[in-house]
Amino acid sequence: MKRMTEREETVINKIRDLIDDDEDLSRISFDMDEDDINSADDVFEYIEDRINEIEIIYYDNAMKILMEGDPSLLESLEYASDLGYDCKDLNSELLATIVCQEWARQALDDIRDDIEEIVDEWLEDNEDDE
């Protein structure tokens, strides 16, 4: 396994810390390789792909999420409708998955500027070293 340099560990760890510090984003695994980072957009695309992989399984987990975060189900039903789901196609696990993915997307929007700053600084440092 390739050992990351201190600078590379820093960029990956700074982004990972932002993700892990957010309850809605902490469901994803940020294991991006620093060699794949050519722009902040690469990081956003990677994170968005991980968000799309969020899946809530088991009735108890789904009900806990929905009861704590959307007890009226209005928010999750709106998201499901926006995605083209009919009520007859929904269950608690799917609703919880949909709402958790949406909350993670919103959380990503909240830290987008921070990630851009981290990546841009890291890329500038790498350019200076070349």
LINNORQUI-V655609 format. One record per residue. N is the residue number from 1. OMEGA is omega as a letter, one per 40 degrees, with the letter a starting at -180 (999 if undefined). Layout:
N:OMEGA
N:OMEGA
This chain:
1:a
2:i
3:i
4:i
5:i
6:a
7:a
8:i
9:a
10:a
11:a
12:a
13:i
14:i
15:i
16:i
17:i
18:a
19:a
20:a
21:a
22:a
23:a
24:i
25:a
26:i
27:a
28:i
29:i
30:a
31:a
32:i
33:a
34:i
35:i
36:a
37:i
38:i
39:i
40:i
41:i
42:i
43:i
44:i
45:i
46:a
47:i
48:i
49:i
50:i
51:i
52:i
53:i
54:i
55:i
56:i
57:a
58:a
59:a
60:i
61:a
62:a
63:i
64:i
65:a
66:a
67:a
68:a
69:a
70:a
71:i
72:a
73:a
74:a
75:a
76:i
77:i
78:i
79:a
80:i
81:i
82:i
83:i
84:i
85:i
86:a
87:a
88:a
89:a
90:i
91:a
92:a
93:i
94:i
95:i
96:i
97:a
98:a
99:i
100:i
101:a
102:i
103:i
104:i
105:i
106:i
107:i
108:i
109:a
110:a
111:a
112:a
113:i
114:i
115:i
116:a
117:i
118:a
119:a
120:i
121:i
122:i
123:i
124:i
125:i
126:i
127:i
128:a
129:a
130:999
